[in-house]
Amino acid sequence: MSEMEVEEYRQRREITVEGRDVPKPVKSFADVGFPDYVLQEVSKAGFVEPTAIQAQGWPMALKGRDLIGIAETGSGKTLAYLLPAIVHVNAQPILAPGDGPIVLVLAPTRELAVQIQQEAAKFGASSRIKNTCIYGGVPKGPQVRDLQKGVEIVIATPGRLIDMLDSHHTNLRRVTYLVLDEADRMLDMGFEPQIRKIVSQIRPDRQTLYWSATWPKEVEQLARQFLYNPYKVIIGSADLKANHAIRQHVDIVSESQKYNKLVKLLEDIMDGSRILIFMDTKKGCDQITRQLRMDGWPALSIHGDKSQAERDWVLSEFKAGKSPIMTATDVAARGLDVKDVKYVINYDFPGSLEDYVHRIGRTGRAGAKGTAYTFFTAANARFAKELIAILKEAGQKVSPELAAMGRGAPPPPSG
């Protein structure tokens, strides 16, 4: 590609790059220079062309330099760091007994970690790269056995990994490729001390890939401390904005109207598609789910107080469509990757606009269309202005009632 073609390609795919000597993006898998064993897996998976983050991220990662990637969940970022990780492992001396992993991927939730592991297993299969997934809420035994046998790739949540390090079940002396996935979520969830502790045990000449959907100050500050002379690639805009494939409806309601509005909405939209309903509290999740079930709706709930086995079961029922309605709290839903959620309903408005964008981003994945419905009360009025900005940016309608709240007018009396 000539410089002009590169410019045009980046513009068309909304790729922004920063850094010294940024490599050109690649248009096809064959252009990347991946070894055959990686390309075989890619063609088996039936991918047609790289996603935007892969097209620009692969050439960057394969240079061995540090990388900051700002891209939404669902953008193909997992493979953007996993395929170069596989190439990296194969270029290293093989593991000796007692060696820890070569690649470490840190993720905020168990669900995301498991999903990354599934991809790692699929794409690492032909080169016999072993991996394991380290997370809390389940017995340690099988995880310890995997670590002791020796694995090249470890995917872990920060808390359980520290357990394993403290009890000497593994070490990070061999790690030369470090990935922090959903760094913004990990910081939101209070993992910064654990991340610092883990990174302090990794050699300074490692390659670090740092991924985030948003770019708030605290995420940037951490990146500055962990990365050296990084490339930066942004897909879309780093400003907070919603996926344009999602239709957004905001309904001004009073707290007491919510349940009846929900039932009416479900009657209108229920067609067997998956519906994800967000609540603020675990108690609210359980209450509304109970009420829905009593009213004959196939609903289940997922939140932090449920055991791991219960959460797994609820998730599999939801994924299989046996219980197409799932209520969830933010924490339980973080990192959940459920394909084909057609509707997201914000029964309670979240505590930040970041969470709003993150929640509705559960639908409209991978090119599909989705719809988000939000119940907005007088108690949420402080978010009206920013919410209106997000709706307008995405070309969505703003109701006169919401516009009035954005101007500081009191909400209309509930009828």
N, C-alpha and C positions, 0 to 999 in steps of 0.2 A: 504493500500500500504506500502511495506517495503521501507526503505531509498533508496535502489537501484532502486526500481520501480519508486519512486518519481523522482529521478535524471533522469532516462531514459525518463519518461513522459515529464518532463520539457524540456529536450533537444529536444525531438521529436517535441514538440509544440512551440519551441523557446521562452520559458518562462524564464526570468532571475529575481531572487528575491533578495532583500536586506532587512535587518532589524533583530531585535531580535525575537526568537521564531516564525519563520514563519510557519503558518499552512500548512499542505499538500494540494495539489490541489484535486479537486473532479472530478471523471470521469463521473458521471451521476447526473442528477437533484435530484434523490432520495437520493444521498449521502450527499447533502448539509445540510439537516436538516431544510429545509423550511417547514413551516406549510402547511397543506393540501390546504388551500384556495389559496396559491400561486402556489402550484404544479398543481392544477386544471387548472389555467390560462395557465401555461406553456404547459400542455399537449394539451389544446384546441388550442394553437398557433401552435402545430405540430412540436416543436423543437425536434431534435433527441438527440443531446448531447450538453453540454455547449461549447461555443467558448473558446479559450485559455484564454482570459482575464476574462471570467466568471469563468472558472474552478479554477483559482488561486485567483481572486478578491473576489468572494463570501465568501470563508472561512475567508479571511482577514477582509472584511467589517463587517461580523457578529461577529467578536471578539470585535467590538466597538472601535478599534484603528484607528488612522489616516492612510490615504493611499494615496500614489502617484501612479497613473497609467499612463504608457506611452504606448499608443496604437493608431493606425490609426483610423480615422473615418471609420465606416463600420465594426468594429471588434466586435460589440456586447457590447460595453462599456456602452451604455445607461441602459441596463438591469443589467449590472454588479453593478451599484449603485442603480437602482430603486427598485429591489426586496428586497435587505436589508433595503432600506428606508421604504418599506411597513411594514416589520417585526418590524422595529424600532418604527414606529408610533403606531402600535398595542400594543407595550409594554409601551407606555406612558399614563399618565392620560388623559382622554378625554378633548377636548377643552372647556373652559368656555367662556361665552359671552365676547367679547372684546379681546380674545386671538388672537395673530398672529399665523403664521404657526409653525409646528414642524420641517418640512423639507424645506430647501431652496436650489433650484438649480439655479445657475447663468450661463447664456449662452450668447455667443457674439451676436447672431442675432435672430431676431424674427422668422425666418424660423426654426432654430434649436430648439428654445424654443417651438414652436408649435408641432414640431415632438416629442420632449420629452414628451410633455403633452399628445399626443395621446397614447404613450406607458403607461404613468402613469394611464390614464383613463382605458385602456384595462386591465392592470394587477392589478389595485387597485379596480376594479369593485366589486369583490365578497366580499371584506372586507369593502365596503362602505366608502372608503377613498375619501375625496373630494379634488380636486385640482383646481388651476386656473393658467392662463398664463398672465404675466404682461409684456407688451412691448409697445413701442411708435408707432406713426404713425396711431393710431386708437383712437376713443373717449374713455375717461377714465371711463365713466358711468358704463358699465357692469363689468369692472374689479373692480371698487370700490365696487359695490354691492356684488360681490363674496367675496371680502376681509372682508366686514362687516358681512356677514353671517357666516364667519369662515370657513377656509379651512386648512386641515392638510399639504398639499404640495403646495408650491408656486414655479413656474418656471418663471424666470424673466430675462430680459435684465437689465444691471446695471442702465442705465439712468432713465428709467421709474420707477424702484423700488425706487430710491432715491426720485423722485417726490412723490410717494405714502407715503413714510416714512416722508418726510418733511411736507406733508399736513395731517399727522396723520391718514391716512386711514388704516394703519396697523402698527405693531411693530414687532421687532425680539426677544422679551424677551423669547419666548418659543422655539426658534430654538435650537435644540440639534444635528441636522444632516445637515451639510452644504456641498454642492457639487459645485465645480467650474469646469464646463465642457469647454473643448477647451481653457484652460488658456492661451496658447500661442497666440491664435487668439484674446482673449480679450485684452492682452497686446499690440499686434500689432495694435489694433484698438484704443489704447489710453485710455482704461478703468481703468488703474491702480488706479488713484485717487478715482474713484467711488467705486472700489472693496474695497479699504482700508477703505473708509467711511462706507460701508455696514458692513464689517467684524468687525469694531470697535464697532458696536452695538450688536454684538452677544456674548453670554456668553463664557468665555474662556474654560469651560469644555465640549464644543461641540465636536462632531466627525466631522472631515473634510476629504473629499475625493477630491483629486486634480487631474484633468485629463488633459493630454496634448498629442498632436501627436508628438511634438518635445521637446527637453530639452535644449534650449539655456540658457545662464547665467541668464538673467533677470527672466525667469520662475522659475529657481532654487532658486534665491534669495528670491522671493516672497514666495515660498513654505517654505523656512527655517523660515520665520517670522510667517507664519500662522499655521504650523503643529508642533505637538509634538511627538517625537519618532515614526515616521511613518514607516509603511511597504512601500516598493517600489516594484512595479512589472513592468517589461518591456516586451512587446511582440515584438518579432523580435529584431531589434537593435535600439538604440537611435540615432545612426548616421543617417545622412540624406540619405535615399535611397528610390528608387521608388519601387512600387509594381511590383513584377516579372510577374504578370498576364497581364501586359500592354505592348503591343508592342510599341516601341518609334521610330518615324522617325523624323530626323531633316534635314530640307532642307535649304541650304544657298541661300538666295535670296536678291535682292535689294528692297528697300521700294516700288519702282514703279511697281515691278513685282507681289506684294502680291495679289492684287485682282484677276488678271488673273489666278494665281496659285491656289487661293482658288476655283474659279469656276471650274477649271479643276479637282481639287481634289474632289469637290462635285459631279461632273459628274461621277467620278470613284466609289465613295463609297456610294452614296445616294441609300438606299434601303428601305426607310421608317423608319429606326432606328433613335434613337435620337442622334443629333449632337450638341455639345456645343462648341461655338467659343469664345475664350477669347480675349478681346481688352484691351488696356491700358486706354483709355479715354471714357467718356460718349459720347462725340461728335463722336468719331470713331465708337462706337457701333451703334449710330443712322445712321451715314452716310452709313456704310457698309450694315446695315439692309435694309435701303431704296433702295440701289443699288441692293441688292439681290432680293428684292421684285419686283423691276422694271424688273429684268431679269427672273422673274417667279419662284423664289425659296420661299418656305413657311417658311419665317424667321420672328422672333420677337426678341425684345431686352429687357434686364432687367438691370437697373442700378439705382444708388442712387437718381437721380433726379425724378424718376417716383413715382407717388403716390402709397400708399400701395395697393389700389384697383387695379391699373394697374399691379403692380408686381404680385399680386395674380392671376389676369386673365392670364397674360403671362405664369406664371408657370403652371396653370391648362391646358392651351392649349398645352404646351410642354409635360406635363406628359401624357396627353391623346393621344399624337401623332398627334393632329390636325395641330400643327405647329412644325414639328420635328427638325427644326433648331433654336437654340436660341443663340444670342450673349449676352455676359455679361462682366461686369468689375469684378475685384477680390472682391471688397467689396460686390457687389450685390450677388456674388456666394458663399460667405462664409456661411457655415452652411446649404446650400441648400442640401436637400437630395432627389435626383431624382434617382429612381431605373433605371437600364438598360440604362445608357448612353453608347452607343457603341463606339462613337468617340469623342475625345476632340481635338480641333484645337487651337493651340496658334498662332493667327494671329499676335499678338505683343508678344514678349518675356517679361515675367514679370520682376519686379525689383529685384527679389532675387531667389536663387535656392530653398529656402523653398517654395515660392509661386509656382514655377514650379512643384515641387513634389505634392503640395497640389492640384493644378489645374488638373494635369493628373490623380490624385487619384479619380476624379469624375467618371472615368470609371474603369472597372475591379473590381467592388464591389462584395462582398459576393460570391467569387468563380467564378464569370463570367470573361470571357476574354474581353479585351478592347484594343483600339488602340489610340495612341496620335500622332498627327502631329504638328510639330513646325516649324514656319518660323523664321529663324535666320539671322540677318543682320550684316553688319560691325559695326553698332552702339552697337551691343550686344557682341562684341568680348571679353570684359573683363570677361564674364561668361563662355567662351569656355572651359577653363581647368576644372572647377568644373562640368560643364555639361557632359564633356567626362567621368569624374570619375563616375558620376551617371549612364550613359549609360553602361559603362563597368561592373560596379557592378551588373547590372541587365541583363548582357549577351546580350546586344544589339549591333548592328553594329555601328561603328563610320566611317563616310564618310571621304575620304582623305581630302576634303576641310575643314571639321570641325577640323580634326586632325592638319592640317596646322595652322588654327587659334589658336588652343590650344598651338602651339609652338611659337605663336607671329607673324606668317607670315600674310601679308595683305590678305584679302579675294580676290578670283578670280574676275576679271572684270565681271560685269553682262552682259550677252549676251541677 
